[in-house]
């Protein structure tokens, strides 16, 4: 997965080494505050997803969403095809209009929840350890 992150940084013309050094410097300066902030962000994502699932009555819970993310395809192109298609199918079955906010929340779940392909870490956690 780190290869995908490095490729993305290269496409954005951000030197990987420089990015990693800046991230480590900030982590050191903040005394681990980034990890704490990440945990709080993840809690907010979980809460937002719980509210969304309760209000839409999709019949799934956050544990199911975490399982979807954990087992999702590590190839981002296939992830869009498989993971987002599963969500869109659920929306159609329950006549839910997938607004941009909902799609953003689904992507936040992917970025904050653990992945099997990342040894049980989330993409956000992997970024902290680069």
N, C-alpha and C positions, 0 to 999 in steps of 0.2 A: 504494500500500500504506500510505503514511503516513496516508491518510484512515481506513483501517480501524483503525489504532492509535489515532488521535485519537478516533474514535467509541467505541472500547473504553474509553479513559480517561474519556470523558464519561459513558458508562453507569455506570462505577464511581465517578462523581462526583470524579474526580481532575483538577484543572485542568491542561490540557496545558502551558501556559507554565510553571507552577510545577514540574511533573514534569521538563520539559526543563532548567530552570535547576538543579534539584537534581542531575540526572544529570550535567550539565556540571561543576558544582561538585565533585561526588565524583570525577569523572574527573580534574579538575585536581589535587585534593588527593592523589589516589593516583598521580599521575604516569604515567598510562597503565596502571595495574595492572588495570583492568577489562578492557581488551583482552587482556592476558596471561591473565587468569583465564578469559575467554571462550574463548581458544584452548585452554587446558587442559581446560575443560569439553567442548569439541568433540572433543578427542582421546579423552576418556573415553567419549563417546557412540559414537564410531567403534569403539573397542575393545569396548564392550559389544555393539554390533551384530555385530561380527565373531564374538564368542563365541557369541551367539545363533544366527547363521546357520550356523556350523560345527556346533553341537550339534544343530540341528534338521534339517540337511541339506535345506534348502529348494531348493537348486540355484541360489541367487543370491548375489551378493557385495555388499560395501558400495558399490562403484562403481555397481551397478544401483540400489541404494536411493537414492544421491545423484542419479542420473538421474531416478528417480521423483519425488523432491522438486523437483528443478530444473524439471521440466516440469509440475508439479502445477498445478491450477487455482488462481488467486489468490483466487477467491471462497471464503471459508472454508466456506460452506454446501455448495458443490459439492465442495470438497476432502474433506469428511467422506464425502460420497457416493462419490466416485471413488477417492481414495487409500486410505481405510480399507476400502472394499469390495474393492479389489485384495488387500490384506493378508488380510482375512477369507477370501477365496476360496483363497488359498495355504494358510492354516491348515487349512481344511476338506479340501483335497486331500491334505494330509499328516497328517491327524488330530492336529493340534496344538490344545491348549486355550489360547485367548488370555487369559492372566491379565492382571490390571491392570498388573503390572510390564512385560509385553510391550507393552501398549498405551501405557504411559507412555514406553517406549523409542522407539516409533514416532513419538510426538508430539515427543519430544526431537530426533529426526532432523529433523523438519520445522522445528523452531525453530533448529537449529544448522547445517543444510546450506543452501547457496546456492539461490536461486530465480531463474528467468529473469525473472519479473515484478518482481523487486526489483533488477534490473540486476546479477545475480550475487552479491548479498549475502544473508545469512541474516536472518531477523527479529530475531535477537539483535544482529547488526551494525547493522541499521537503527536499532534503539533507541539504540545508542551515538552515532549521528550526528544524532539529532533535535535 
